[in-house]
C-alpha cells in the first residue's frame, strides 16, 4: 500500500532495478537474520485463520484473572515506595505496567511483528477488559487516580496502532481485524467506556484497507 515513509519509492527506484540474483541474495540474508520477518512474511502469504487468535474461553479466563488481580492488588504499597509523595499517578501507572499488563504489552508487540494482528488485538482486549474494574473500590491510592488509570489504558490503544503501522499485514488479515475491532467496540463499556478507542482502531484499519485496495 501507499506509504508516507521517505523510503516508500525504494522498491521501484532501487530494488526493482537490481539484478534478480542480487535481489535474491539480499533477501536470503535478510530472512536468515530476522525470525520475526520470516514469520511476518509467512503470515502475509498464508493469512492466519480466525481460529489462531486467542480462544474466547481463554480470553474470558485471562480477563477474569486480570480483573481479580487489578481490583484486589495492594495498591497501598505505593505509600511504602514513597511515603512523602503528594500524588501517585505516574507511580501507579508504572506499577500497572509492571504488575498487571506488562506481559500482554509484550505479546501484543510480538504478535504485530509476526503478522498476527488479530492476536495482538486479543491481547489489547485482555488489557482493556482486565483493568476495567470499579476503581473506586480499589486500595488507595489507586482509587484516587481513576482518570489517570483510564488515560494510561487509552495509551495501549495508541500502542497497538503504532505497532500496526510499523509492521506488514495482508489485506485478509486486516479485514478480519476490522471485524474483530467492531465486535469489541460493541461491548467496550464498563466502569470505563473504551468504545471510542476501538472505533479509532477500526478507522485506522479501514483507512489502511481502502488505500491497499487502490493499488
C-alpha positions in Angstrom: 0.0 0.0 0.0 1.0 3.6 -0.3 3.3 4.9 2.4 4.5 8.3 3.7 7.9 6.8 4.5 10.9 8.6 2.9 11.9 5.1 1.6 8.4 4.4 0.0 9.8 4.6 -3.5 12.9 2.5 -2.8 11.4 -0.7 -4.2 10.7 0.9 -7.6 13.7 3.1 -7.9 16.4 0.9 -6.4 15.4 -2.7 -5.6 13.4 -3.4 -8.7 16.3 -2.1 -10.8 18.8 -4.6 -9.3 19.6 -7.9 -10.9 17.4 -10.8 -9.8 20.3 -12.7 -8.4 21.2 -9.6 -6.3 17.6 -9.3 -5.1 17.5 -13.0 -4.1 20.9 -12.9 -2.3 19.9 -9.9 -0.3 16.5 -11.3 0.7 18.0 -14.6 1.7 20.4 -12.9 4.1 17.7 -10.6 5.4 15.4 -13.6 6.3 18.3 -15.5 7.8 18.9 -12.6 10.2 15.3 -11.9 11.3 13.0 -14.6 12.5 10.2 -12.1 13.1 10.4 -11.0 9.5 10.2 -14.7 8.4 7.0 -15.1 10.5 5.6 -11.9 9.2 6.2 -12.9 5.5 4.7 -16.4 6.2 1.6 -14.8 7.7 1.4 -12.4 4.7 1.3 -15.2 2.1 -0.7 -17.6 4.4 -3.1 -15.4 6.4 -3.7 -16.8 9.8 -7.2 -18.3 10.3 -9.5 -16.6 12.8 -9.1 -19.7 15.0 -5.5 -18.8 15.5 -6.5 -15.8 17.8 -6.8 -16.2 21.5 -9.8 -18.5 22.0 -12.9 -17.0 23.5 -12.9 -19.2 26.6 -9.2 -18.5 27.2 -9.7 -14.8 26.6 -12.6 -14.7 29.2 -10.5 -16.6 31.7 -7.5 -14.3 31.3 -9.7 -11.2 31.6 -11.3 -12.5 34.8 -8.0 -13.3 36.2 -6.6 -9.8 35.5 -9.8 -8.2 36.8 -9.4 -10.0 40.1 -5.7 -9.1 40.4 -6.4 -5.4 39.5 -9.3 -4.9 41.9 -7.5 -6.6 44.8 -4.0 -5.6 44.2 -2.4 -3.9 47.2 -2.0 -0.5 45.6 -1.2 0.9 49.0 2.3 -0.5 48.6 2.9 2.9 46.8 2.8 4.6 50.2 5.8 2.4 51.2 7.6 3.2 48.0 7.4 6.9 48.5 5.9 7.9 51.9 6.1 11.7 51.2 4.7 11.9 47.7 1.9 14.4 47.1 0.3 12.2 44.4 1.0 8.8 42.8 -0.3 8.9 39.3 2.9 8.1 37.5 4.0 5.6 40.1 0.6 3.9 39.8 0.7 3.6 36.1 4.3 2.3 36.3 3.0 -0.3 38.7 0.1 -1.2 36.4 2.6 -1.8 33.6 5.0 -3.8 35.8 2.5 -5.9 37.7 -0.7 -6.1 35.7 -0.5 -5.6 31.9 3.2 -5.8 31.1 3.2 -9.4 29.7 0.3 -8.5 27.4 2.0 -5.4 26.1 5.0 -7.6 25.0 2.7 -10.2 23.5 0.8 -7.5 21.6 4.0 -6.2 20.1 5.4 -9.6 19.2 2.1 -10.6 17.5 2.3 -7.5 15.4 5.9 -8.1 14.4 5.0 -11.6 13.3 1.9 -10.6 11.2 -0.7 -11.9 13.7 -2.8 -8.7 14.1 -5.9 -10.5 15.3 -4.0 -12.0 18.3 -2.5 -8.6 19.0 -6.0 -7.2 19.3 -7.0 -10.0 21.6 -4.1 -9.1 23.9 -5.3 -5.5 23.9 -8.8 -6.7 24.7 -7.4 -8.5 27.8 -5.7 -5.3 28.9 -8.9 -3.2 28.2 -11.3 -5.6 30.0 -8.9 -6.9 32.6 -8.3 -3.4 34.1 -11.9 -2.2 33.6 -13.0 -2.7 37.2 -14.6 -0.5 39.8 -11.5 1.6 40.7 -13.5 3.5 43.4 -13.3 0.2 45.4 -9.6 -0.3 44.8 -7.0 0.2 47.5 -5.8 3.8 47.9 -4.1 5.5 46.2 -5.4 3.6 43.2 -8.9 4.9 43.9 -7.6 8.5 43.9 -6.2 8.4 40.3 -9.1 7.0 38.3 -8.8 9.4 35.4 -5.1 8.7 35.1 -5.7 5.0 35.0 -8.2 5.3 32.1 -5.8 7.6 30.3 -3.0 5.1 30.7 -5.1 2.3 29.3 -6.1 4.5 26.4 -2.3 4.8 25.6 -2.4 1.0 25.0 -4.7 1.6 22.0 -2.2 4.1 20.6 0.5 1.5 21.1 -1.4 -1.1 19.1 -2.0 1.4 16.3 1.7 2.3 16.3 2.7 -1.4 16.1 0.2 -1.9 13.3 1.6 1.0 11.3 5.2 -0.2 11.8 4.6 -3.7 10.5 3.3 -5.5 7.5 0.0 -7.3 7.1 -2.1 -8.9 4.4 -5.4 -7.5 3.2 -7.2 -10.6 4.5 -5.7 -10.2 8.0 -6.6 -6.5 8.2 -10.1 -7.3 7.0 -10.6 -9.8 9.8 -9.1 -7.4 12.3 -11.7 -4.8 11.4 -14.5 -7.2 12.2 -12.8 -8.0 15.4 -12.4 -4.4 16.4 -16.0 -3.6 15.7 -17.1 -6.6 17.8 -15.0 -5.3 20.7 -16.3 -1.8 20.2 -19.9 -3.0 20.6 -19.0 -4.3 24.0 -16.5 -1.9 25.4 -18.4 -0.4 28.3 -18.0 -1.0 32.0 -16.5 1.2 34.7 -14.7 2.8 31.8 -16.0 3.2 28.3 -13.5 2.4 25.5 -16.0 2.4 22.6 -14.3 5.5 21.0 -10.9 3.9 21.3 -11.9 0.7 19.5 -13.7 3.0 16.9 -10.4 4.8 16.3 -8.7 1.4 15.8 -11.3 0.4 13.3 -10.9 3.7 11.4 -7.2 3.3 11.1 -7.6 -0.2 9.8 -10.3 0.7 7.4 -8.2 3.6 6.0 -5.3 1.2 5.5 -7.5 -1.3 3.8 -9.1 1.3 1.4 -5.6 2.5 0.3 -4.4 -1.1 -0.1 -7.3 -1.9 -2.4 -6.4 1.1 -4.6 -3.1 -0.4 -5.5 
